[in-house]
Amino acid sequence: MDVSTKKRIVGIIHHLNVGGAERMMVTLLNYFSTQEFEVHLIVFNYKGELKEQLFSEVTVHDLAIPSVSKGLLKCLSTIHSIKPHFVFSGIGHLNIALAPFVSFMKYLLPQSKWIARETNIVSLQNQTSKYPKLFDWLYRRFYKNYDVIIAQSEDMRDDLEQHYFSSSKIVIINNPVDIERVEKLSQKSLDYEFDKDKINLVSVSRLREEKRHDLMLQTLALLPDKYYLTIVGAGEREESLKLLTKELQLKNRVAFEGHQSNPYGYMKNADLFLLTSQREGFPNVLIEANSLGIPIVAFACQGGIREIIEEGVNGFYVPYNEIELLAQKIEEASSFSFDKEAIQKRTKERYSKEVIFKKYKQIFT
């Protein structure tokens, strides 16, 4: 197909550091660059590990302005110069920064369709901002300017409809998992030895307040000594969590492995994957664990947990903050006869790139 006749897609992201929204943007734009589209990426600050994963067919427009607010006009000007058919913003704070300008930009570019992918339970996320009432007003007033708003989970859609606006523009598309990539990376040698005489529990996430690793450690303290927890990730809560580990007399039962660019070997060697978050968007890490056949035990916080976990098939969940119930469920799961191949097969049927990108392709038409 001649380039001039190709439909043009512009993706917009803040940076390309490793994160769920950033990885999703790169994966999606790479896919469409192979599907007879002309693909562009506008990035405010062109840095991060994911730069290396972006296909050469994707044209990068580096605004070289780290601040979204300061770079917004340059971003809009760049969009106008590309004259895209589709504009895709892939993370919440960018979506809402662009939202007030969408109607005007659509007037200038009548052929354009504007698509926002939400990454959080908005009402909960806004409460952590400096100006929660302002952000709530912005979402109510301007978010519906988009032609399509992609929610990653039913929880995310329901939150938007209950607190901001109800609209047929909101569609649910779950996150994909690159099953082949995860499997390949999981086979690389791991400089860490799991004790096969233990029941190995693994967590992979940033060590932030909302991830509530403190509750994970409190749960471990309720379990027999044969349960061992490996925490993969770094963040601002690391020191306080290490202190709590000492206070709970768990130093011999917990390993803090820090940030790992390839966490999949840890997942593959685990008996169970744990998640104790207070809130999530749609945790890719659970799908990745399932793609390796590893069952999950988690708090059913808002963020798609009940959608991902089919109890007795790929894991179990309990109400948020119920650590006694969580401990009981971990013990139940550790002796439950999960079918590893069935977990992997079900994950592929629900979350493979082929399945999810087919849904995205229907929007980019």
N, C-alpha and C positions, 0 to 999 in steps of 0.2 A: 504494500500500500504506500502511495506517495505521502511524504511527511506532511505536505500542505493539506491533505484531506483527512489526516488523523485528528481524532478528538483530543483536546488538550486537558490534562489533569494537573492541577497545582496542589501539592501538599504543603502544609505550613506547620512548623514545629520550632520550639525555642532553641534546642541544641540536640546533639546526638550522643550524649552520655547514655550509659546503659540504664534503661528504665522500660517499663511495660509499654507506655505510650510511644516512646521513641522507637522501640523495637518494632512495634506494630506499624508505625509509619514507614519505616524502611522496608519491612516485609511486603506491605501492601503496594508501595510504589514500585518496588522491584518486580512484583507480579504483573502490574499493569504495563510496565515497560516491555514485557514480553507478549502483550495482548493487543498489539496494534493501536496503542495510544502514544501520544507524545507526552512525556511525563516530566514535570518540573518539581523541584523542592525549594521552597523558600525557608531559610533557616536564619534565625536572628544571630546566632553565635555558632559558627561552623566548627565545632570541636566535639570530641568524644570518640569512644572506641567504635561506635557503630558506623563512623565514616567509612571504615574499611569494608563494611558489608554492603554498601550502597552500590548498585550496578552502575557501570559507566554510561549506560543509556539514559540515566536520570540526570537531567540538567540541574545543577545546583546554583542557587542565587543566595550568596552569603551577604546578609545585610550588615554584618560586622558591627552590630549594635546589641550588646548583651541584654539591655533593658527592653522589655516588650513595650512599655509605654512610650519610651523615646524612639523606638524603631517602628511604631505602628504606621505612621504616615508613609515611610519608605516602603513598608510592606504593602500597603494599599496601592502605592504607585507602581510597584513591581508587578502586582497582580494585574493592574490595568494594562501594563505594557505587554504582558504575555497574552492577554485576552483569552482566558481559559473557558472551556465549556463546563468544567467542574472544579470547584474550590473545596478542598478537604482540610479542615482544621482538626487536629488530632488530640488535643488535651484541653481540659476544662478552662484554665485561666486564659488561654489564648482564644478559646471559643467566645468567652464572654467579653473579652477586649475587642474582638472584631464585630460582635453582634450588633452594636448600635450603628455600624457603618454598612451593614449588609444591604439594606434597602436602597441606599444611595448607589452602592456599587452595582447592584442589579439594574438600576436605571441606566448607568453608564455602559454596562455589559449585559444587555438583555438576554443574550444567549447563555449566560452563566447560571449554573445550579450550585447552591451553597450547601455544604454538608458538614455537620459537626459530629464528632465522636466524643461522647461524654466518658469521663474516666473515673468518676466518683459518685457516691451517694451525695447529691448536691447539698441538701439541707444540712447534712452532718459536716460536710467539708466547709461550708460557709461559716459555720459556727467557730471554726478554728482560724478564720481570717481576722484581720485587724478591724474591718468594718462589716460585720455580718449583715446588718440591716440594709446597707448599701448594696451588697452583693445579692441579697435576696430580691431587692427591687430591680436590679439590672436583669436578673434571670426572668422575673415576671414580665418585665416591660419589653425586653429585646430578644430573648432567646428564640422566640417563635418566628423571628425574621428569617431563620434558616429554612431551607426547603425540606431538609431531612435532618433529624437528630437521631443518631445511633446510640442506643443504650445497650450496655453490655449484658445486662441481666434484667429479669423481671423486677427485682428490688429497685434497680436504678430507674426504670420506667415508672414504676408505681410512685416513687418518691417525687419525680418531676411532676406527675399528674396530681398528686395530693397537695403539693406545696407551691407549685408554680403555674402550670397550665396543662390542660388536657388537650391533646391534639393527635390526629392521625399521622402527623409528621414524625412522631416518635416511633421508631422501629427497633426491635431487638435483634442484634446480631452478636452472638458470643465471640469470644476471642478464639483464634485458631492456635493449634500447636504444630510446630514443624517436627513431626514425629521422627523422620529420618535423621534430622540434625541432632535431636536430643539423644537418640539411640547411639549415633556415632560418637558423640562427645562423651557419653556415659561409659564407653569402652576404653577410654584413655586411662593410662596408669594413674593411680591415686596415691599420693604421698601421705597416706593416712590409713591406719589399720583398724578395722572394726573387730571387736571381740565377739566371736561367733558363739561364745557361751552366754552372751547377754542378749536381751531383747532390745534392739537398736532403734531408737526414735530419732527422727531427723526433722529439723526446721530450717528452711531457707527463706530469709527475708532480711530487709533492712531492720536494724535494731532501733526502732522508733516507738514512741509512746503508744500509738494506736495499734501496734502489733501485739502488745500485752504479753511479752515474753515473761513478765513477772508472774502472770497467772500460769504459764506453762511450767515454770520452776516450782511454783506452789503445788501444782498437780503432781509433778514428779516426786515431790516430798511425800505424797500420799501412797506412792507405789512401792512395791518391794525392791530390794537392792539390785535385782537382776535386770531392771530397766535402766538403760543408759541413754542419755540425750546428747546429740551432737547439734550444735547451733552454728549454722553457716550464715554469715552476714556481719556487717559492721554498721555503726551509727552512734547517735548521741547518747543512747541508753546503755552502751556497752559496759562502762565502768560501774554504773549502779546495778546492773544485772549480775556482774561478777561479785559485787559486794553481797547481793541477795543470795547468790549461790553459796557463799561462805556462811552467811547467817543461817541458812537452811541446812547446813552441814551436807552439802551436795557436791563438794569440790571433786570428789572421786567418782562422781557419776555424771559429770557434765564436761563437755569439751567445747570451747569457743574457738571456731576455726577462722573467724574473720571473713572478709569479702573474698569470694572465689569467682573468677570470671567463668569458670566451668564447674558448676555445682552438681552436675548430673551423676558423677561417680558416687557422690555421697548419697544421692537419692536411690540409685540403683542397688546399693549395698544395705539399705535400711530395711527394717521389718515393717515400720509404719511411718507415715509422714504426718506431722502435727501442725495445726494452725489454730492460734488462740486470739486472733485479731478482734478488735472492737468494731471495726468496719473494714470493708474492702470495696474495690470497684468490681472486678471480676478476676480472681486470683489465678493468673496463668500457671503459677507454680503448682497448683493442685492438679491441673490438667497434665502438666509435664510429668509429675510423679505418677499419675495414672497411666500415662503413655509408656512408662517403664514397668507397669504392672504392680506398682506399689500402692497399697490401700491407704486411705486417709482417715484420720480422726480429727474432728474440728469442732469449734464453737460455731453455731449457726447464726453468725452475725449477719447484718445486712450486707449484701454484696454477692449474691448468687450461690452461696454455699449449698442451700437446699436444692438448687438446680443441678449443681455439679455432682453432689454425692447422692447416689442411689443406694440407700441403706441395704447392707447385706450383699451388694454387688461390688461396689468399689470403695466402701468405707462406712463410717458412721458419723453422726453429728449429735450434739447435745445443745441445750440452750446456752446462750452466752453467759459467762461468768460462773457457771455451775461446775466448779473444779472437782467436787466429789463425784458427780455424774461423769465428768470427763475421765477421771481416773478409772472408774468402773468400766467405761466404754473402751478405754485403752486395753485393759485386761481382757475384756471380751474379744476385742479385735485381734489380740495377739495369739489367741487360741482358735480363732474362727478360720474356717477353711475357705479362704478367698481363692478364686480361680484367676491366676495371673493372666493367662491368655485371654480370658473373657473380659477382664478389665481393659486390656490393651485393645481388643477388638471393639469394644463399646466406645472407647475414647476415640478411635479412628473414625467410627461411624458418626460421632457427634461433633468432633472438633478438628478434623484434619483440614489442612489448608484448602484442599479441593472442595470440601463441603462448605466452608465458611466463605471462601472467595467467590464462590458461585452466587452467594447472597449479595456480596458487595458488587459484583458485576451487574446485578439487576438494578442496583441504584445508579451506577455509573453508565446509564444508557439514556 
